[in-house]
């Protein structure tokens, strides 16, 4: 896993954890796919969610970034 780092959001704001106010996060890309979605909308099923996991409390912040 990579080192935790600060995250700048698309609106220019620095991301802070909503739970503990920490500003260091691990970044992951996880599939948004859920069972049953693939048949109706392949594009949506193939998208990744950008996830920032708080370095201190492990809270997951999900973003729909392209
Ligand atoms: Zn936190």
PDB file of the backbone (N, CA, C, O) and the ligand in Angstrom, with CONECT records:
HET     ZN  A 101       1
ATOM      1  N   UNK A   1       0.841  -1.198   0.000  1.00  0.00           N
ATOM      2  CA  UNK A   1       0.000   0.000   0.000  1.00  0.00           C
ATOM      3  C   UNK A   1       0.884   1.259   0.000  1.00  0.00           C
ATOM      4  O   UNK A   1       1.947   1.280   0.620  1.00  0.00           O
ATOM      5  N   UNK A   2       0.432   2.294  -0.698  1.00  0.00           N
ATOM      6  CA  UNK A   2       1.200   3.534  -0.756  1.00  0.00           C
ATOM      7  C   UNK A   2       1.095   4.311   0.559  1.00  0.00           C
ATOM      8  O   UNK A   2       0.306   3.978   1.443  1.00  0.00           O
ATOM      9  N   UNK A   3       1.912   5.344   0.653  1.00  0.00           N
ATOM     10  CA  UNK A   3       1.935   6.153   1.871  1.00  0.00           C
ATOM     11  C   UNK A   3       0.712   7.068   1.928  1.00  0.00           C
ATOM     12  O   UNK A   3       0.244   7.526   0.886  1.00  0.00           O
ATOM     13  N   UNK A   4       0.184   7.343   3.124  1.00  0.00           N
ATOM     14  CA  UNK A   4      -0.947   8.280   3.247  1.00  0.00           C
ATOM     15  C   UNK A   4      -0.511   9.676   2.842  1.00  0.00           C
ATOM     16  O   UNK A   4       0.622  10.084   3.098  1.00  0.00           O
ATOM     17  N   UNK A   5      -1.426  10.408   2.205  1.00  0.00           N
ATOM     18  CA  UNK A   5      -1.086  11.739   1.714  1.00  0.00           C
ATOM     19  C   UNK A   5      -2.300  12.648   1.805  1.00  0.00           C
ATOM     20  O   UNK A   5      -3.421  12.188   2.020  1.00  0.00           O
ATOM     21  N   UNK A   6      -2.060  13.954   1.638  1.00  0.00           N
ATOM     22  CA  UNK A   6      -3.150  14.918   1.615  1.00  0.00           C
ATOM     23  C   UNK A   6      -3.899  14.806   0.295  1.00  0.00           C
ATOM     24  O   UNK A   6      -3.323  14.408  -0.718  1.00  0.00           O
ATOM     25  N   UNK A   7      -5.189  15.157   0.306  1.00  0.00           N
ATOM     26  CA  UNK A   7      -6.048  15.030  -0.865  1.00  0.00           C
ATOM     27  C   UNK A   7      -6.691  16.374  -1.182  1.00  0.00           C
ATOM     28  O   UNK A   7      -7.350  16.973  -0.333  1.00  0.00           O
ATOM     29  N   UNK A   8      -6.491  16.846  -2.423  1.00  0.00           N
ATOM     30  CA  UNK A   8      -7.150  18.071  -2.886  1.00  0.00           C
ATOM     31  C   UNK A   8      -8.378  17.675  -3.705  1.00  0.00           C
ATOM     32  O   UNK A   8      -8.263  16.952  -4.695  1.00  0.00           O
ATOM     33  N   UNK A   9      -9.539  18.145  -3.293  1.00  0.00           N
ATOM     34  CA  UNK A   9     -10.787  17.817  -3.981  1.00  0.00           C
ATOM     35  C   UNK A   9     -10.955  18.677  -5.229  1.00  0.00           C
ATOM     36  O   UNK A   9     -10.278  19.695  -5.372  1.00  0.00           O
ATOM     37  N   UNK A  10     -11.864  18.273  -6.147  1.00  0.00           N
ATOM     38  CA  UNK A  10     -12.093  19.044  -7.379  1.00  0.00           C
ATOM     39  C   UNK A  10     -12.477  20.498  -7.119  1.00  0.00           C
ATOM     40  O   UNK A  10     -12.233  21.350  -7.973  1.00  0.00           O
ATOM     41  N   UNK A  11     -13.057  20.800  -5.992  1.00  0.00           N
ATOM     42  CA  UNK A  11     -13.447  22.182  -5.674  1.00  0.00           C
ATOM     43  C   UNK A  11     -12.302  22.962  -5.035  1.00  0.00           C
ATOM     44  O   UNK A  11     -12.485  24.101  -4.607  1.00  0.00           O
ATOM     45  N   UNK A  12     -11.119  22.345  -4.970  1.00  0.00           N
ATOM     46  CA  UNK A  12      -9.948  23.032  -4.452  1.00  0.00           C
ATOM     47  C   UNK A  12      -9.773  22.921  -2.953  1.00  0.00           C
ATOM     48  O   UNK A  12      -8.796  23.428  -2.402  1.00  0.00           O
ATOM     49  N   UNK A  13     -10.709  22.265  -2.287  1.00  0.00           N
ATOM     50  CA  UNK A  13     -10.639  22.114  -0.838  1.00  0.00           C
ATOM     51  C   UNK A  13      -9.744  20.940  -0.462  1.00  0.00           C
ATOM     52  O   UNK A  13      -9.674  19.932  -1.165  1.00  0.00           O
ATOM     53  N   UNK A  14      -9.074  21.099   0.652  1.00  0.00           N
ATOM     54  CA  UNK A  14      -8.292  19.996   1.201  1.00  0.00           C
ATOM     55  C   UNK A  14      -9.237  19.060   1.961  1.00  0.00           C
ATOM     56  O   UNK A  14     -10.010  19.491   2.817  1.00  0.00           O
ATOM     57  N   UNK A  15      -9.155  17.788   1.629  1.00  0.00           N
ATOM     58  CA  UNK A  15     -10.041  16.829   2.287  1.00  0.00           C
ATOM     59  C   UNK A  15      -9.622  16.600   3.738  1.00  0.00           C
ATOM     60  O   UNK A  15      -8.460  16.329   4.039  1.00  0.00           O
ATOM     61  N   UNK A  16     -10.610  16.720   4.624  1.00  0.00           N
ATOM     62  CA  UNK A  16     -10.391  16.362   6.026  1.00  0.00           C
ATOM     63  C   UNK A  16     -11.371  15.261   6.402  1.00  0.00           C
ATOM     64  O   UNK A  16     -12.520  15.269   5.960  1.00  0.00           O
ATOM     65  N   UNK A  17     -10.929  14.336   7.200  1.00  0.00           N
ATOM     66  CA  UNK A  17     -11.787  13.247   7.636  1.00  0.00           C
ATOM     67  C   UNK A  17     -13.000  13.800   8.377  1.00  0.00           C
ATOM     68  O   UNK A  17     -12.863  14.661   9.247  1.00  0.00           O
ATOM     69  N   UNK A  18     -14.187  13.304   8.033  1.00  0.00           N
ATOM     70  CA  UNK A  18     -15.409  13.794   8.670  1.00  0.00           C
ATOM     71  C   UNK A  18     -15.526  13.307  10.114  1.00  0.00           C
ATOM     72  O   UNK A  18     -16.329  13.827  10.888  1.00  0.00           O
ATOM     73  N   UNK A  19     -14.735  12.321  10.463  1.00  0.00           N
ATOM     74  CA  UNK A  19     -14.806  11.770  11.811  1.00  0.00           C
ATOM     75  C   UNK A  19     -13.759  12.393  12.732  1.00  0.00           C
ATOM     76  O   UNK A  19     -14.086  12.864  13.821  1.00  0.00           O
ATOM     77  N   UNK A  20     -12.500  12.394  12.291  1.00  0.00           N
ATOM     78  CA  UNK A  20     -11.419  12.792  13.196  1.00  0.00           C
ATOM     79  C   UNK A  20     -10.629  14.006  12.709  1.00  0.00           C
ATOM     80  O   UNK A  20      -9.669  14.418  13.359  1.00  0.00           O
ATOM     81  N   UNK A  21     -11.029  14.591  11.555  1.00  0.00           N
ATOM     82  CA  UNK A  21     -10.406  15.806  11.015  1.00  0.00           C
ATOM     83  C   UNK A  21      -8.976  15.596  10.520  1.00  0.00           C
ATOM     84  O   UNK A  21      -8.283  16.562  10.199  1.00  0.00           O
ATOM     85  N   UNK A  22      -8.543  14.371  10.458  1.00  0.00           N
ATOM     86  CA  UNK A  22      -7.226  14.068   9.900  1.00  0.00           C
ATOM     87  C   UNK A  22      -7.182  14.452   8.414  1.00  0.00           C
ATOM     88  O   UNK A  22      -8.212  14.467   7.740  1.00  0.00           O
ATOM     89  N   UNK A  23      -5.981  14.762   7.913  1.00  0.00           N
ATOM     90  CA  UNK A  23      -5.873  15.130   6.493  1.00  0.00           C
ATOM     91  C   UNK A  23      -4.921  14.220   5.718  1.00  0.00           C
ATOM     92  O   UNK A  23      -4.421  14.593   4.656  1.00  0.00           O
ATOM     93  N   UNK A  24      -4.677  13.038   6.251  1.00  0.00           N
ATOM     94  CA  UNK A  24      -3.832  12.068   5.538  1.00  0.00           C
ATOM     95  C   UNK A  24      -4.676  10.838   5.211  1.00  0.00           C
ATOM     96  O   UNK A  24      -5.344  10.269   6.075  1.00  0.00           O
ATOM     97  N   UNK A  25      -4.626  10.447   3.944  1.00  0.00           N
ATOM     98  CA  UNK A  25      -5.482   9.354   3.497  1.00  0.00           C
ATOM     99  C   UNK A  25      -4.720   8.393   2.593  1.00  0.00           C
ATOM    100  O   UNK A  25      -3.805   8.784   1.867  1.00  0.00           O
ATOM    101  N   UNK A  26      -5.115   7.143   2.655  1.00  0.00           N
ATOM    102  CA  UNK A  26      -4.699   6.166   1.657  1.00  0.00           C
ATOM    103  C   UNK A  26      -5.704   6.198   0.514  1.00  0.00           C
ATOM    104  O   UNK A  26      -6.912   6.233   0.748  1.00  0.00           O
ATOM    105  N   UNK A  27      -5.210   6.185  -0.720  1.00  0.00           N
ATOM    106  CA  UNK A  27      -6.107   6.236  -1.873  1.00  0.00           C
ATOM    107  C   UNK A  27      -6.280   4.848  -2.468  1.00  0.00           C
ATOM    108  O   UNK A  27      -5.320   4.098  -2.645  1.00  0.00           O
ATOM    109  N   UNK A  28      -7.533   4.527  -2.770  1.00  0.00           N
ATOM    110  CA  UNK A  28      -7.857   3.265  -3.433  1.00  0.00           C
ATOM    111  C   UNK A  28      -8.872   3.512  -4.537  1.00  0.00           C
ATOM    112  O   UNK A  28      -9.572   4.525  -4.545  1.00  0.00           O
ATOM    113  N   UNK A  29      -8.937   2.575  -5.461  1.00  0.00           N
ATOM    114  CA  UNK A  29      -9.984   2.603  -6.484  1.00  0.00           C
ATOM    115  C   UNK A  29     -10.750   1.292  -6.382  1.00  0.00           C
ATOM    116  O   UNK A  29     -10.215   0.217  -6.654  1.00  0.00           O
ATOM    117  N   UNK A  30     -11.993   1.400  -5.993  1.00  0.00           N
ATOM    118  CA  UNK A  30     -12.802   0.209  -5.825  1.00  0.00           C
ATOM    119  C   UNK A  30     -13.994   0.233  -6.758  1.00  0.00           C
ATOM    120  O   UNK A  30     -14.538   1.299  -7.045  1.00  0.00           O
ATOM    121  N   UNK A  31     -14.395  -0.901  -7.222  1.00  0.00           N
ATOM    122  CA  UNK A  31     -15.524  -1.016  -8.149  1.00  0.00           C
ATOM    123  C   UNK A  31     -16.836  -0.614  -7.484  1.00  0.00           C
ATOM    124  O   UNK A  31     -17.122  -0.978  -6.344  1.00  0.00           O
ATOM    125  N   UNK A  32     -17.626   0.156  -8.245  1.00  0.00           N
ATOM    126  CA  UNK A  32     -18.966   0.502  -7.771  1.00  0.00           C
ATOM    127  C   UNK A  32     -19.962  -0.597  -8.098  1.00  0.00           C
ATOM    128  O   UNK A  32     -21.119  -0.543  -7.681  1.00  0.00           O
ATOM    129  N   UNK A  33     -19.519  -1.570  -8.829  1.00  0.00           N
ATOM    130  CA  UNK A  33     -20.407  -2.617  -9.338  1.00  0.00           C
ATOM    131  C   UNK A  33     -21.141  -3.349  -8.209  1.00  0.00           C
ATOM    132  O   UNK A  33     -20.558  -3.725  -7.192  1.00  0.00           O
ATOM    133  N   UNK A  34     -22.433  -3.533  -8.434  1.00  0.00           N
ATOM    134  CA  UNK A  34     -23.205  -4.359  -7.516  1.00  0.00           C
ATOM    135  C   UNK A  34     -23.982  -5.386  -8.322  1.00  0.00           C
ATOM    136  O   UNK A  34     -24.260  -5.166  -9.501  1.00  0.00           O
ATOM    137  N   UNK A  35     -24.320  -6.456  -7.728  1.00  0.00           N
ATOM    138  CA  UNK A  35     -25.007  -7.544  -8.417  1.00  0.00           C
ATOM    139  C   UNK A  35     -26.313  -7.059  -9.039  1.00  0.00           C
ATOM    140  O   UNK A  35     -27.127  -6.417  -8.375  1.00  0.00           O
ATOM    141  N   UNK A  36     -26.504  -7.373 -10.321  1.00  0.00           N
ATOM    142  CA  UNK A  36     -27.732  -7.024 -10.997  1.00  0.00           C
ATOM    143  C   UNK A  36     -27.630  -5.754 -11.814  1.00  0.00           C
ATOM    144  O   UNK A  36     -28.476  -5.502 -12.672  1.00  0.00           O
ATOM    145  N   UNK A  37     -26.609  -4.947 -11.564  1.00  0.00           N
ATOM    146  CA  UNK A  37     -26.451  -3.689 -12.278  1.00  0.00           C
ATOM    147  C   UNK A  37     -25.914  -3.897 -13.698  1.00  0.00           C
ATOM    148  O   UNK A  37     -26.241  -3.131 -14.604  1.00  0.00           O
ATOM    149  N   UNK A  38     -25.115  -4.901 -13.885  1.00  0.00           N
ATOM    150  CA  UNK A  38     -24.385  -5.064 -15.138  1.00  0.00           C
ATOM    151  C   UNK A  38     -25.323  -5.199 -16.330  1.00  0.00           C
ATOM    152  O   UNK A  38     -25.021  -4.683 -17.406  1.00  0.00           O
ATOM    153  N   UNK A  39     -26.441  -5.874 -16.166  1.00  0.00           N
ATOM    154  CA  UNK A  39     -27.350  -6.107 -17.282  1.00  0.00           C
ATOM    155  C   UNK A  39     -27.952  -4.820 -17.800  1.00  0.00           C
ATOM    156  O   UNK A  39     -28.207  -4.698 -18.998  1.00  0.00           O
ATOM    157  N   UNK A  40     -28.184  -3.863 -16.928  1.00  0.00           N
ATOM    158  CA  UNK A  40     -28.894  -2.642 -17.295  1.00  0.00           C
ATOM    159  C   UNK A  40     -27.968  -1.510 -17.729  1.00  0.00           C
ATOM    160  O   UNK A  40     -28.349  -0.689 -18.564  1.00  0.00           O
ATOM    161  N   UNK A  41     -26.783  -1.456 -17.185  1.00  0.00           N
ATOM    162  CA  UNK A  41     -25.922  -0.306 -17.474  1.00  0.00           C
ATOM    163  C   UNK A  41     -24.458  -0.701 -17.323  1.00  0.00           C
ATOM    164  O   UNK A  41     -23.899  -0.647 -16.228  1.00  0.00           O
ATOM    165  N   UNK A  42     -23.844  -1.097 -18.434  1.00  0.00           N
ATOM    166  CA  UNK A  42     -22.471  -1.577 -18.387  1.00  0.00           C
ATOM    167  C   UNK A  42     -21.487  -0.472 -18.034  1.00  0.00           C
ATOM    168  O   UNK A  42     -20.503  -0.715 -17.334  1.00  0.00           O
ATOM    169  N   UNK A  43     -21.746   0.745 -18.514  1.00  0.00           N
ATOM    170  CA  UNK A  43     -20.824   1.843 -18.237  1.00  0.00           C
ATOM    171  C   UNK A  43     -20.713   2.108 -16.739  1.00  0.00           C
ATOM    172  O   UNK A  43     -19.618   2.239 -16.193  1.00  0.00           O
ATOM    173  N   UNK A  44     -21.851   2.184 -16.102  1.00  0.00           N
ATOM    174  CA  UNK A  44     -21.864   2.423 -14.665  1.00  0.00           C
ATOM    175  C   UNK A  44     -21.171   1.283 -13.924  1.00  0.00           C
ATOM    176  O   UNK A  44     -20.430   1.508 -12.968  1.00  0.00           O
ATOM    177  N   UNK A  45     -21.419   0.079 -14.373  1.00  0.00           N
ATOM    178  CA  UNK A  45     -20.873  -1.089 -13.683  1.00  0.00           C
ATOM    179  C   UNK A  45     -19.357  -1.122 -13.742  1.00  0.00           C
ATOM    180  O   UNK A  45     -18.700  -1.649 -12.844  1.00  0.00           O
ATOM    181  N   UNK A  46     -18.803  -0.548 -14.814  1.00  0.00           N
ATOM    182  CA  UNK A  46     -17.352  -0.607 -14.990  1.00  0.00           C
ATOM    183  C   UNK A  46     -16.618   0.555 -14.338  1.00  0.00           C
ATOM    184  O   UNK A  46     -15.389   0.602 -14.376  1.00  0.00           O
ATOM    185  N   UNK A  47     -17.338   1.483 -13.748  1.00  0.00           N
ATOM    186  CA  UNK A  47     -16.675   2.635 -13.146  1.00  0.00           C
ATOM    187  C   UNK A  47     -16.076   2.284 -11.795  1.00  0.00           C
ATOM    188  O   UNK A  47     -16.545   1.400 -11.078  1.00  0.00           O
ATOM    189  N   UNK A  48     -15.021   3.018 -11.486  1.00  0.00           N
ATOM    190  CA  UNK A  48     -14.383   2.866 -10.184  1.00  0.00           C
ATOM    191  C   UNK A  48     -14.773   4.030  -9.288  1.00  0.00           C
ATOM    192  O   UNK A  48     -14.912   5.164  -9.746  1.00  0.00           O
ATOM    193  N   UNK A  49     -14.944   3.740  -8.035  1.00  0.00           N
ATOM    194  CA  UNK A  49     -15.064   4.799  -7.047  1.00  0.00           C
ATOM    195  C   UNK A  49     -13.666   5.112  -6.536  1.00  0.00           C
ATOM    196  O   UNK A  49     -12.861   4.212  -6.296  1.00  0.00           O
ATOM    197  N   UNK A  50     -13.390   6.407  -6.374  1.00  0.00           N
ATOM    198  CA  UNK A  50     -12.127   6.803  -5.751  1.00  0.00           C
ATOM    199  C   UNK A  50     -12.365   6.898  -4.254  1.00  0.00           C
ATOM    200  O   UNK A  50     -13.233   7.643  -3.799  1.00  0.00           O
ATOM    201  N   UNK A  51     -11.597   6.146  -3.501  1.00  0.00           N
ATOM    202  CA  UNK A  51     -11.835   6.038  -2.070  1.00  0.00           C
ATOM    203  C   UNK A  51     -10.605   6.500  -1.296  1.00  0.00           C
ATOM    204  O   UNK A  51      -9.479   6.099  -1.590  1.00  0.00           O
ATOM    205  N   UNK A  52     -10.843   7.347  -0.309  1.00  0.00           N
ATOM    206  CA  UNK A  52      -9.757   7.805   0.548  1.00  0.00           C
ATOM    207  C   UNK A  52     -10.018   7.270   1.949  1.00  0.00           C
ATOM    208  O   UNK A  52     -11.027   7.587   2.579  1.00  0.00           O
ATOM    209  N   UNK A  53      -9.088   6.455   2.417  1.00  0.00           N
ATOM    210  CA  UNK A  53      -9.240   5.827   3.718  1.00  0.00           C
ATOM    211  C   UNK A  53      -8.407   6.601   4.729  1.00  0.00           C
ATOM    212  O   UNK A  53      -7.191   6.731   4.584  1.00  0.00           O
ATOM    213  N   UNK A  54      -9.072   7.106   5.744  1.00  0.00           N
ATOM    214  CA  UNK A  54      -8.401   7.907   6.769  1.00  0.00           C
ATOM    215  C   UNK A  54      -7.254   7.135   7.402  1.00  0.00           C
ATOM    216  O   UNK A  54      -7.395   5.969   7.770  1.00  0.00           O
ATOM    217  N   UNK A  55      -6.110   7.813   7.523  1.00  0.00           N
ATOM    218  CA  UNK A  55      -4.908   7.189   8.061  1.00  0.00           C
ATOM    219  C   UNK A  55      -5.046   6.846   9.535  1.00  0.00           C
ATOM    220  O   UNK A  55      -4.410   5.905  10.010  1.00  0.00           O
ATOM    221  N   UNK A  56      -5.866   7.595  10.269  1.00  0.00           N
ATOM    222  CA  UNK A  56      -5.927   7.395  11.718  1.00  0.00           C
ATOM    223  C   UNK A  56      -7.162   6.616  12.182  1.00  0.00           C
ATOM    224  O   UNK A  56      -7.055   5.762  13.062  1.00  0.00           O
ATOM    225  N   UNK A  57      -8.343   6.904  11.594  1.00  0.00           N
ATOM    226  CA  UNK A  57      -9.547   6.233  12.089  1.00  0.00           C
ATOM    227  C   UNK A  57     -10.128   5.236  11.087  1.00  0.00           C
ATOM    228  O   UNK A  57     -11.080   4.519  11.394  1.00  0.00           O
ATOM    229  N   UNK A  58      -9.537   5.198   9.868  1.00  0.00           N
ATOM    230  CA  UNK A  58      -9.924   4.212   8.840  1.00  0.00           C
ATOM    231  C   UNK A  58     -11.288   4.454   8.214  1.00  0.00           C
ATOM    232  O   UNK A  58     -11.800   3.591   7.502  1.00  0.00           O
ATOM    233  N   UNK A  59     -11.884   5.615   8.468  1.00  0.00           N
ATOM    234  CA  UNK A  59     -13.154   5.932   7.823  1.00  0.00           C
ATOM    235  C   UNK A  59     -12.939   6.050   6.313  1.00  0.00           C
ATOM    236  O   UNK A  59     -11.958   6.644   5.866  1.00  0.00           O
ATOM    237  N   UNK A  60     -13.862   5.480   5.530  1.00  0.00           N
ATOM    238  CA  UNK A  60     -13.734   5.501   4.074  1.00  0.00           C
ATOM    239  C   UNK A  60     -14.568   6.634   3.489  1.00  0.00           C
ATOM    240  O   UNK A  60     -15.772   6.720   3.730  1.00  0.00           O
ATOM    241  N   UNK A  61     -13.907   7.515   2.709  1.00  0.00           N
ATOM    242  CA  UNK A  61     -14.587   8.601   2.009  1.00  0.00           C
ATOM    243  C   UNK A  61     -14.670   8.228   0.541  1.00  0.00           C
ATOM    244  O   UNK A  61     -13.646   8.048  -0.119  1.00  0.00           O
ATOM    245  N   UNK A  62     -15.899   8.111   0.023  1.00  0.00           N
ATOM    246  CA  UNK A  62     -16.110   7.669  -1.362  1.00  0.00           C
ATOM    247  C   UNK A  62     -16.320   8.876  -2.269  1.00  0.00           C
ATOM    248  O   UNK A  62     -17.050   9.805  -1.924  1.00  0.00           O
ATOM    249  N   UNK A  63     -15.676   8.853  -3.428  1.00  0.00           N
ATOM    250  CA  UNK A  63     -15.877   9.927  -4.400  1.00  0.00           C
ATOM    251  C   UNK A  63     -16.075   9.338  -5.790  1.00  0.00           C
ATOM    252  O   UNK A  63     -15.477   8.324  -6.151  1.00  0.00           O
ATOM    253  N   UNK A  64     -16.921   9.994  -6.544  1.00  0.00           N
ATOM    254  CA  UNK A  64     -17.174   9.590  -7.924  1.00  0.00           C
ATOM    255  C   UNK A  64     -16.350  10.480  -8.850  1.00  0.00           C
ATOM    256  O   UNK A  64     -16.894  11.312  -9.577  1.00  0.00           O
ATOM    257  N   UNK A  65     -15.028  10.293  -8.814  1.00  0.00           N
ATOM    258  CA  UNK A  65     -14.114  11.090  -9.613  1.00  0.00           C
ATOM    259  C   UNK A  65     -13.796  10.358 -10.902  1.00  0.00           C
ATOM    260  O   UNK A  65     -13.723   9.129 -10.925  1.00  0.00           O
ATOM    261  N   UNK A  66     -13.605  11.118 -11.980  1.00  0.00           N
ATOM    262  CA  UNK A  66     -13.270  10.491 -13.258  1.00  0.00           C
ATOM    263  C   UNK A  66     -11.762  10.479 -13.449  1.00  0.00           C
ATOM    264  O   UNK A  66     -11.273   9.991 -14.469  1.00  0.00           O
TER     265      UNK A  66
HETATM  266 ZN    ZN A 101     -10.428   9.823  10.442  1.00  0.00          ZN
END
